[in-house]
Amino acid sequence: MAFSNRVVLCVLLAAILLGIDGCGLPPHQTSSTNSATAASRSQSANPGDLSTTSQFTITVSPSSGSILTGKSAVAKITTRIVTGYNHALNLTASNMPTGVSVKFTPAQIPAPGAGSAVMAITVASSAAPGTYFIHIRATDGTNSATVTLTLKVAPNPEATFQGCWYKSGGKNHQGVKVSAKNPGNYTFYGDLYRGSTCSEWADSMGTGQAINFGLYGYYFWFTDFPDQNDMSSIWRVGAQKSQCISYASAPSC
């Protein structure tokens, strides 16, 4: 979404402790992340489908996704066979980055070899952020087929979001207090909606600019819809996002 010319992104960084007030980042200001570091952690080029047999095929859904460090997710593995094939297929994973583990349930597709399994992917808190290509293999001991899952390991800010009304210029503005347990440079987004269910978009701020979240609380607020409590919002820090926040019952910041 385009950065609204009418929206002012305001940041109050530990105002009481640091004695500063007002807006920290003006509209349209952006800063870049360390893409070179992320790229250096990527693991091999994506080879695509490495199938080596015409007797059966293997697919993974979704074929790509992002998981925060310290979190887990699942993917579905599906095998299909040609007419006349009748063997059990064992599932394994390779090209695994340090700190990432997988578990197949079941680990073997019974004969005749057509079926599905759940692949649970766990990313340790110590895993290095980056993009990785995990090879998933089905084999009967002689023939094999392989498919690639593209996994993005994203840093986890462990952010907390508290929706609140921020008072400025005699008006109340829809805002949020954000605290990050893990300090770092994370992209930031905010979306404001009409109504209390985050369904009718009204405005946005951030467009993904990186903000260096430290140990203190940060306040962000919209300026375009003052004193309107029939509004709601969703906020994102890195790959983490808040629940839908309704301003019908939000406290003061």
Phi and psi restraints in degrees (value plus and minus 20) as a CYANA .aco file:
   2 ALA   PHI     -92.7   -52.7
   2 ALA   PSI     127.4   167.4
   3 PHE   PHI     -91.7   -51.7
   3 PHE   PSI     102.0   142.0
   4 SER   PHI     -86.1   -46.1
   4 SER   PSI     112.1   152.1
   5 ASN   PHI     -86.0   -46.0
   5 ASN   PSI     -38.5     1.5
   6 ARG   PHI    -112.2   -72.2
   6 ARG   PSI     -32.5     7.5
   7 VAL   PHI    -111.7   -71.7
   7 VAL   PSI     114.1   154.1
   8 VAL   PHI    -130.2   -90.2
   8 VAL   PSI     103.6   143.6
   9 LEU   PHI    -108.1   -68.1
   9 LEU   PSI      95.5   135.5
  10 CYS   PHI    -134.9   -94.9
  10 CYS   PSI     115.1   155.1
  11 VAL   PHI    -146.7  -106.7
  11 VAL   PSI     106.8   146.8
  12 LEU   PHI    -134.8   -94.8
  12 LEU   PSI      87.1   127.1
  13 LEU   PHI    -117.6   -77.6
  13 LEU   PSI      82.3   122.3
  14 ALA   PHI      24.2    64.2
  14 ALA   PSI      35.9    75.9
  15 ALA   PHI     -78.3   -38.3
  15 ALA   PSI     -60.9   -20.9
  16 ILE   PHI     -87.9   -47.9
  16 ILE   PSI     -62.3   -22.3
  17 LEU   PHI     -94.0   -54.0
  17 LEU   PSI     -58.9   -18.9
  18 LEU   PHI    -117.1   -77.1
  18 LEU   PSI     -35.3     4.7
  19 GLY   PHI      52.0    92.0
  19 GLY   PSI      12.2    52.2
  20 ILE   PHI    -138.6   -98.6
  20 ILE   PSI     138.7   178.7
  21 ASP   PHI    -166.6  -126.6
  21 ASP   PSI     131.5   171.5
  22 GLY   PHI      86.1   126.1
  22 GLY   PSI    -176.0  -136.0
  23 CYS   PHI    -114.5   -74.5
  23 CYS   PSI     111.4   151.4
  24 GLY   PHI    -114.1   -74.1
  24 GLY   PSI     -50.4   -10.4
  25 LEU   PHI    -148.5  -108.5
  25 LEU   PSI     101.1   141.1
  26 PRO   PHI     -96.0   -56.0
  26 PRO   PSI     145.0   185.0
  27 PRO   PHI     -76.0   -36.0
  27 PRO   PSI     125.2   165.2
  28 HIS   PHI      55.6    95.6
  28 HIS   PSI     -26.2    13.8
  29 GLN   PHI     -95.2   -55.2
  29 GLN   PSI     111.7   151.7
  30 THR   PHI    -152.8  -112.8
  30 THR   PSI     140.6   180.6
  31 SER   PHI    -161.2  -121.2
  31 SER   PSI     129.6   169.6
  32 SER   PHI    -113.7   -73.7
  32 SER   PSI     132.7   172.7
  33 THR   PHI    -108.1   -68.1
  33 THR   PSI     149.3   189.3
  34 ASN   PHI    -102.0   -62.0
  34 ASN   PSI      58.7    98.7
  35 SER   PHI     -87.1   -47.1
  35 SER   PSI     -48.0    -8.0
  36 ALA   PHI     -85.2   -45.2
  36 ALA   PSI     -59.9   -19.9
  37 THR   PHI     -85.1   -45.1
  37 THR   PSI     -64.0   -24.0
  38 ALA   PHI     -81.8   -41.8
  38 ALA   PSI     -60.8   -20.8
  39 ALA   PHI     -84.9   -44.9
  39 ALA   PSI     -55.9   -15.9
  40 SER   PHI     -88.0   -48.0
  40 SER   PSI     -38.2     1.8
  41 ARG   PHI    -113.9   -73.9
  41 ARG   PSI     -26.7    13.3
  42 SER   PHI     -86.2   -46.2
  42 SER   PSI     126.6   166.6
  43 GLN   PHI    -136.0   -96.0
  43 GLN   PSI      84.3   124.3
  44 SER   PHI      42.2    82.2
  44 SER   PSI     140.4   180.4
  45 ALA   PHI     -99.2   -59.2
  45 ALA   PSI     133.4   173.4
  46 ASN   PHI     -94.1   -54.1
  46 ASN   PSI      94.5   134.5
  47 PRO   PHI    -103.9   -63.9
  47 PRO   PSI     -24.4    15.6
  48 GLY   PHI      53.7    93.7
  48 GLY   PSI    -172.3  -132.3
  49 ASP   PHI     -96.4   -56.4
  49 ASP   PSI     100.6   140.6
  50 LEU   PHI    -124.3   -84.3
  50 LEU   PSI       6.6    46.6
  51 SER   PHI     -76.2   -36.2
  51 SER   PSI     116.7   156.7
  52 THR   PHI    -144.0  -104.0
  52 THR   PSI      -6.1    33.9
  53 THR   PHI    -162.2  -122.2
  53 THR   PSI     131.3   171.3
  54 SER   PHI    -121.4   -81.4
  54 SER   PSI     -17.0    23.0
  55 GLN   PHI    -100.7   -60.7
  55 GLN   PSI     -49.8    -9.8
  56 PHE   PHI    -176.8  -136.8
  56 PHE   PSI     142.5   182.5
  57 THR   PHI    -149.6  -109.6
  57 THR   PSI     141.0   181.0
  58 ILE   PHI    -155.0  -115.0
  58 ILE   PSI     119.2   159.2
  59 THR   PHI    -153.4  -113.4
  59 THR   PSI     138.9   178.9
  60 VAL   PHI    -150.5  -110.5
  60 VAL   PSI     118.2   158.2
  61 SER   PHI    -158.5  -118.5
  61 SER   PSI     104.1   144.1
  62 PRO   PHI     -92.2   -52.2
  62 PRO   PSI     139.9   179.9
  63 SER   PHI    -106.7   -66.7
  63 SER   PSI     -28.3    11.7
  64 SER   PHI    -172.5  -132.5
  64 SER   PSI     135.5   175.5
  65 GLY   PHI    -198.3  -158.3
  65 GLY   PSI     150.2   190.2
  66 SER   PHI    -139.0   -99.0
  66 SER   PSI     116.1   156.1
  67 ILE   PHI    -150.0  -110.0
  67 ILE   PSI     112.5   152.5
  68 LEU   PHI     -90.6   -50.6
  68 LEU   PSI     127.1   167.1
  69 THR   PHI     -79.4   -39.4
  69 THR   PSI     118.2   158.2
  70 GLY   PHI      65.1   105.1
  70 GLY   PSI     -16.9    23.1
  71 LYS   PHI    -140.1  -100.1
  71 LYS   PSI     157.8   197.8
  72 SER   PHI    -162.7  -122.7
  72 SER   PSI     145.5   185.5
  73 ALA   PHI    -176.6  -136.6
  73 ALA   PSI     152.7   192.7
  74 VAL   PHI    -148.9  -108.9
  74 VAL   PSI     134.1   174.1
  75 ALA   PHI    -153.7  -113.7
  75 ALA   PSI     139.0   179.0
  76 LYS   PHI    -124.7   -84.7
  76 LYS   PSI     108.2   148.2
  77 ILE   PHI    -122.1   -82.1
  77 ILE   PSI     111.7   151.7
  78 THR   PHI    -149.3  -109.3
  78 THR   PSI     112.8   152.8
  79 THR   PHI    -136.9   -96.9
  79 THR   PSI     122.2   162.2
  80 ARG   PHI    -149.7  -109.7
  80 ARG   PSI     129.0   169.0
  81 ILE   PHI    -144.5  -104.5
  81 ILE   PSI     141.5   181.5
  82 VAL   PHI    -107.5   -67.5
  82 VAL   PSI     142.1   182.1
  83 THR   PHI     -80.2   -40.2
  83 THR   PSI     111.5   151.5
  84 GLY   PHI      77.0   117.0
  84 GLY   PSI     -34.3     5.7
  85 TYR   PHI     -96.9   -56.9
  85 TYR   PSI     120.5   160.5
  86 ASN   PHI    -174.3  -134.3
  86 ASN   PSI      60.1   100.1
  87 HIS   PHI    -167.4  -127.4
  87 HIS   PSI     132.7   172.7
  88 ALA   PHI     -96.6   -56.6
  88 ALA   PSI     130.4   170.4
  89 LEU   PHI    -142.2  -102.2
  89 LEU   PSI     107.0   147.0
  90 ASN   PHI    -112.0   -72.0
  90 ASN   PSI     119.1   159.1
  91 LEU   PHI    -127.2   -87.2
  91 LEU   PSI     112.9   152.9
  92 THR   PHI    -160.7  -120.7
  92 THR   PSI     143.9   183.9
  93 ALA   PHI    -148.8  -108.8
  93 ALA   PSI     124.8   164.8
  94 SER   PHI    -159.7  -119.7
  94 SER   PSI     157.0   197.0
  95 ASN   PHI      41.5    81.5
  95 ASN   PSI      18.1    58.1
  96 MET   PHI    -102.2   -62.2
  96 MET   PSI     111.3   151.3
  97 PRO   PHI     -93.5   -53.5
  97 PRO   PSI     135.9   175.9
  98 THR   PHI     -80.8   -40.8
  98 THR   PSI     110.3   150.3
  99 GLY   PHI      74.5   114.5
  99 GLY   PSI     -21.9    18.1
 100 VAL   PHI    -135.7   -95.7
 100 VAL   PSI     110.5   150.5
 101 SER   PHI    -150.5  -110.5
 101 SER   PSI     134.8   174.8
 102 VAL   PHI    -152.8  -112.8
 102 VAL   PSI     135.1   175.1
 103 LYS   PHI    -160.8  -120.8
 103 LYS   PSI     109.7   149.7
 104 PHE   PHI    -118.5   -78.5
 104 PHE   PSI     114.7   154.7
 105 THR   PHI    -152.0  -112.0
 105 THR   PSI      85.5   125.5
 106 PRO   PHI    -100.3   -60.3
 106 PRO   PSI     146.2   186.2
 107 ALA   PHI    -104.2   -64.2
 107 ALA   PSI     -28.4    11.6
 108 GLN   PHI    -155.1  -115.1
 108 GLN   PSI     109.4   149.4
 109 ILE   PHI    -105.5   -65.5
 109 ILE   PSI      97.0   137.0
 110 PRO   PHI     -87.1   -47.1
 110 PRO   PSI     138.7   178.7
 111 ALA   PHI     -76.6   -36.6
 111 ALA   PSI     120.8   160.8
 112 PRO   PHI    -106.3   -66.3
 112 PRO   PSI     -19.3    20.7
 113 GLY   PHI      94.1   134.1
 113 GLY   PSI     -22.4    17.6
 114 ALA   PHI    -119.1   -79.1
 114 ALA   PSI     106.3   146.3
 115 GLY   PHI     153.9   193.9
 115 GLY   PSI    -184.0  -144.0
 116 SER   PHI    -164.5  -124.5
 116 SER   PSI     141.2   181.2
 117 ALA   PHI    -167.0  -127.0
 117 ALA   PSI     138.2   178.2
 118 VAL   PHI    -118.9   -78.9
 118 VAL   PSI     109.4   149.4
 119 MET   PHI    -126.6   -86.6
 119 MET   PSI      88.5   128.5
 120 ALA   PHI    -109.1   -69.1
 120 ALA   PSI     106.9   146.9
 121 ILE   PHI    -134.2   -94.2
 121 ILE   PSI     102.7   142.7
 122 THR   PHI    -136.9   -96.9
 122 THR   PSI     108.9   148.9
 123 VAL   PHI    -131.7   -91.7
 123 VAL   PSI      97.5   137.5
 124 ALA   PHI     -89.4   -49.4
 124 ALA   PSI     137.2   177.2
 125 SER   PHI     -82.7   -42.7
 125 SER   PSI     -44.3    -4.3
 126 SER   PHI    -106.4   -66.4
 126 SER   PSI     -24.9    15.1
 127 ALA   PHI     -84.3   -44.3
 127 ALA   PSI     119.4   159.4
 128 ALA   PHI     -97.5   -57.5
 128 ALA   PSI     109.7   149.7
 129 PRO   PHI     -79.0   -39.0
 129 PRO   PSI     125.6   165.6
 130 GLY   PHI     137.9   177.9
 130 GLY   PSI    -198.6  -158.6
 131 THR   PHI    -128.7   -88.7
 131 THR   PSI     110.1   150.1
 132 TYR   PHI    -149.9  -109.9
 132 TYR   PSI     136.1   176.1
 133 PHE   PHI    -142.1  -102.1
 133 PHE   PSI      86.1   126.1
 134 ILE   PHI    -113.5   -73.5
 134 ILE   PSI     106.8   146.8
 135 HIS   PHI    -113.0   -73.0
 135 HIS   PSI     104.1   144.1
 136 ILE   PHI    -129.5   -89.5
 136 ILE   PSI     103.6   143.6
 137 ARG   PHI    -138.3   -98.3
 137 ARG   PSI     116.6   156.6
 138 ALA   PHI    -134.4   -94.4
 138 ALA   PSI     110.2   150.2
 139 THR   PHI    -164.3  -124.3
 139 THR   PSI     127.4   167.4
 140 ASP   PHI    -122.7   -82.7
 140 ASP   PSI     -11.3    28.7
 141 GLY   PHI      82.4   122.4
 141 GLY   PSI     -43.4    -3.4
 142 THR   PHI    -139.7   -99.7
 142 THR   PSI     -70.4   -30.4
 143 ASN   PHI    -122.7   -82.7
 143 ASN   PSI     132.6   172.6
 144 SER   PHI    -167.9  -127.9
 144 SER   PSI     136.6   176.6
 145 ALA   PHI    -159.6  -119.6
 145 ALA   PSI     123.5   163.5
 146 THR   PHI    -153.4  -113.4
 146 THR   PSI     121.5   161.5
 147 VAL   PHI    -148.9  -108.9
 147 VAL   PSI     137.0   177.0
 148 THR   PHI    -132.5   -92.5
 148 THR   PSI     111.5   151.5
 149 LEU   PHI    -122.9   -82.9
 149 LEU   PSI     103.8   143.8
 150 THR   PHI    -109.9   -69.9
 150 THR   PSI      96.0   136.0
 151 LEU   PHI    -134.5   -94.5
 151 LEU   PSI     105.0   145.0
 152 LYS   PHI    -122.7   -82.7
 152 LYS   PSI      98.4   138.4
 153 VAL   PHI    -110.7   -70.7
 153 VAL   PSI      97.7   137.7
 154 ALA   PHI    -127.7   -87.7
 154 ALA   PSI     119.7   159.7
 155 PRO   PHI     -82.9   -42.9
 155 PRO   PSI     123.0   163.0
 156 ASN   PHI    -125.2   -85.2
 156 ASN   PSI      89.4   129.4
 157 PRO   PHI     -91.8   -51.8
 157 PRO   PSI     -37.2     2.8
 158 GLU   PHI      29.9    69.9
 158 GLU   PSI      32.8    72.8
 159 ALA   PHI    -101.7   -61.7
 159 ALA   PSI     129.1   169.1
 160 THR   PHI    -135.4   -95.4
 160 THR   PSI     122.9   162.9
 161 PHE   PHI    -142.9  -102.9
 161 PHE   PSI     104.6   144.6
 162 GLN   PHI    -142.5  -102.5
 162 GLN   PSI      87.5   127.5
 163 GLY   PHI     -86.4   -46.4
 163 GLY   PSI     118.8   158.8
 164 CYS   PHI    -178.6  -138.6
 164 CYS   PSI     143.3   183.3
 165 TRP   PHI    -112.2   -72.2
 165 TRP   PSI     103.5   143.5
 166 TYR   PHI    -122.2   -82.2
 166 TYR   PSI     104.7   144.7
 167 LYS   PHI    -114.3   -74.3
 167 LYS   PSI     105.7   145.7
 168 SER   PHI    -170.7  -130.7
 168 SER   PSI     111.2   151.2
 169 GLY   PHI      42.2    82.2
 169 GLY   PSI       9.8    49.8
 170 GLY   PHI      59.6    99.6
 170 GLY   PSI     -15.7    24.3
 171 LYS   PHI    -138.1   -98.1
 171 LYS   PSI     132.8   172.8
 172 ASN   PHI    -119.1   -79.1
 172 ASN   PSI     111.2   151.2
 173 HIS   PHI    -141.1  -101.1
 173 HIS   PSI     123.6   163.6
 174 GLN   PHI     -87.2   -47.2
 174 GLN   PSI     100.3   140.3
 175 GLY   PHI    -160.0  -120.0
 175 GLY   PSI    -194.2  -154.2
 176 VAL   PHI    -173.0  -133.0
 176 VAL   PSI     125.9   165.9
 177 LYS   PHI    -124.1   -84.1
 177 LYS   PSI     105.7   145.7
 178 VAL   PHI    -137.2   -97.2
 178 VAL   PSI     111.1   151.1
 179 SER   PHI    -147.0  -107.0
 179 SER   PSI     115.9   155.9
 180 ALA   PHI    -133.3   -93.3
 180 ALA   PSI     101.0   141.0
 181 LYS   PHI     -86.4   -46.4
 181 LYS   PSI     -54.9   -14.9
 182 ASN   PHI    -127.4   -87.4
 182 ASN   PSI      80.6   120.6
 183 PRO   PHI     -78.2   -38.2
 183 PRO   PSI     126.7   166.7
 184 GLY   PHI     151.1   191.1
 184 GLY   PSI     159.2   199.2
 185 ASN   PHI    -116.0   -76.0
 185 ASN   PSI      86.2   126.2
 186 TYR   PHI    -143.8  -103.8
 186 TYR   PSI     126.6   166.6
 187 THR   PHI     -89.4   -49.4
 187 THR   PSI     132.9   172.9
 188 PHE   PHI    -152.4  -112.4
 188 PHE   PSI     116.7   156.7
 189 TYR   PHI    -157.1  -117.1
 189 TYR   PSI     133.9   173.9
 190 GLY   PHI    -166.9  -126.9
 190 GLY   PSI     114.0   154.0
 191 ASP   PHI    -145.1  -105.1
 191 ASP   PSI     113.1   153.1
 192 LEU   PHI    -130.0   -90.0
 192 LEU   PSI     119.9   159.9
 193 TYR   PHI    -148.2  -108.2
 193 TYR   PSI     130.3   170.3
 194 ARG   PHI    -100.6   -60.6
 194 ARG   PSI     121.0   161.0
 195 GLY   PHI      64.8   104.8
 195 GLY   PSI     154.7   194.7
 196 SER   PHI    -118.9   -78.9
 196 SER   PSI     -15.0    25.0
 197 THR   PHI    -135.3   -95.3
 197 THR   PSI      -8.7    31.3
 198 CYS   PHI      35.5    75.5
 198 CYS   PSI      26.8    66.8
 199 SER   PHI    -135.3   -95.3
 199 SER   PSI     -51.9   -11.9
 200 GLU   PHI    -130.7   -90.7
 200 GLU   PSI      84.0   124.0
 201 TRP   PHI     -83.3   -43.3
 201 TRP   PSI     120.8   160.8
 202 ALA   PHI    -142.3  -102.3
 202 ALA   PSI     -59.7   -19.7
 203 ASP   PHI    -184.7  -144.7
 203 ASP   PSI     147.8   187.8
 204 SER   PHI    -168.1  -128.1
 204 SER   PSI     143.6   183.6
 205 MET   PHI    -166.8  -126.8
 205 MET   PSI     135.1   175.1
 206 GLY   PHI      84.4   124.4
 206 GLY   PSI     -73.9   -33.9
 207 THR   PHI      24.3    64.3
 207 THR   PSI       9.4    49.4
 208 GLY   PHI      69.1   109.1
 208 GLY   PSI      -8.7    31.3
 209 GLN   PHI     -85.3   -45.3
 209 GLN   PSI     128.6   168.6
 210 ALA   PHI    -107.1   -67.1
 210 ALA   PSI     115.5   155.5
 211 ILE   PHI    -144.8  -104.8
 211 ILE   PSI     116.7   156.7
 212 ASN   PHI    -104.1   -64.1
 212 ASN   PSI      75.3   115.3
 213 PHE   PHI     -99.8   -59.8
 213 PHE   PSI     102.9   142.9
 214 GLY   PHI    -122.1   -82.1
 214 GLY   PSI    -168.5  -128.5
 215 LEU   PHI    -108.6   -68.6
 215 LEU   PSI     -27.5    12.5
 216 TYR   PHI    -118.3   -78.3
 216 TYR   PSI     150.1   190.1
 217 GLY   PHI     -99.4   -59.4
 217 GLY   PSI     125.9   165.9
 218 TYR   PHI    -140.9  -100.9
 218 TYR   PSI     118.4   158.4
 219 TYR   PHI    -133.2   -93.2
 219 TYR   PSI     113.4   153.4
 220 PHE   PHI    -146.7  -106.7
 220 PHE   PSI     123.1   163.1
 221 TRP   PHI    -171.3  -131.3
 221 TRP   PSI     135.3   175.3
 222 PHE   PHI    -111.6   -71.6
 222 PHE   PSI     131.9   171.9
 223 THR   PHI    -134.2   -94.2
 223 THR   PSI     -29.2    10.8
 224 ASP   PHI    -103.0   -63.0
 224 ASP   PSI     -41.6    -1.6
 225 PHE   PHI    -145.5  -105.5
 225 PHE   PSI      40.6    80.6
 226 PRO   PHI     -85.0   -45.0
 226 PRO   PSI     122.8   162.8
 227 ASP   PHI      43.7    83.7
 227 ASP   PSI      -4.0    36.0
 228 GLN   PHI    -121.3   -81.3
 228 GLN   PSI      89.3   129.3
 229 ASN   PHI    -110.5   -70.5
 229 ASN   PSI     -26.5    13.5
 230 ASP   PHI    -108.5   -68.5
 230 ASP   PSI      38.1    78.1
 231 MET   PHI    -157.4  -117.4
 231 MET   PSI     144.1   184.1
 232 SER   PHI    -169.4  -129.4
 232 SER   PSI     147.8   187.8
 233 SER   PHI    -171.8  -131.8
 233 SER   PSI     138.7   178.7
 234 ILE   PHI    -151.8  -111.8
 234 ILE   PSI     114.9   154.9
 235 TRP   PHI    -142.6  -102.6
 235 TRP   PSI     126.4   166.4
 236 ARG   PHI    -151.5  -111.5
 236 ARG   PSI     114.3   154.3
 237 VAL   PHI    -145.1  -105.1
 237 VAL   PSI      93.9   133.9
 238 GLY   PHI      40.9    80.9
 238 GLY   PSI    -153.2  -113.2
 239 ALA   PHI    -110.5   -70.5
 239 ALA   PSI     -14.2    25.8
 240 GLN   PHI    -122.0   -82.0
 240 GLN   PSI     122.1   162.1
 241 LYS   PHI    -155.3  -115.3
 241 LYS   PSI     137.9   177.9
 242 SER   PHI    -101.9   -61.9
 242 SER   PSI     147.4   187.4
 243 GLN   PHI     -94.1   -54.1
 243 GLN   PSI     151.2   191.2
 244 CYS   PHI     -87.2   -47.2
 244 CYS   PSI     103.6   143.6
 245 ILE   PHI    -124.0   -84.0
 245 ILE   PSI     104.2   144.2
 246 SER   PHI    -117.5   -77.5
 246 SER   PSI     116.1   156.1
 247 TYR   PHI    -114.1   -74.1
 247 TYR   PSI     -10.0    30.0
 248 ALA   PHI     -91.2   -51.2
 248 ALA   PSI     -44.2    -4.2
 249 SER   PHI    -155.4  -115.4
 249 SER   PSI      -2.1    37.9
 250 ALA   PHI     -92.8   -52.8
 250 ALA   PSI     123.4   163.4
 251 PRO   PHI     -99.4   -59.4
 251 PRO   PSI     155.4   195.4
 252 SER   PHI     -96.2   -56.2
 252 SER   PSI     127.4   167.4
